[in-house]
């Protein structure tokens, strides 16, 4: 039973597509978009998820929602910024209004 629970937990943690799929819930709020960006940032400190920024350094783990802001709303998409003051770097998340993270880069050009 322990092995089954462990396998289920690992599967859920590694499944990035279902973790951020909100398409059946309608549009999310800007606050929810910031919360999603916060969670993805923490995940990016553990693993390269295939975005342009790659795997982030451990300093990104310490960011709180205060370090994130809605940068722009454009063409039915949110752009959320995350500022890491210790590294003096900013990354940007492009996500759908339903909460799917499409791209992450350091340029805010999508």
SULQUI-V303050 format. One record per backbone hydrogen bond with DSSP energy under -1.0 kcal/mol. NH is the residue of the N-H (numbers start at 1). CO is the residue of the C=O. Records with the same first field share a line. If there is no record, write none. Layout:
NH=CO  CO
This chain:
5=1
6=2
7=3
8=4
9=5
10=6
11=7
12=8
13=9
14=10
16=14
19=15
20=16
25=22
28=97
33=29
34=30
35=31
36=32
37=33
38=34
39=35
40=36
41=37
42=38
43=39
44=40
46=43
47=43
53=104
54=51
56=44
60=57
61=58
63=60
67=64
68=65
69=81
71=79
72=79
74=77
77=74
78=95
79=72
80=93
81=69
82=91
83=67
84=89
89=84
91=82
92=105
93=80
94=103
95=78
96=100
97=76
99=96
102=94
103=94
105=92
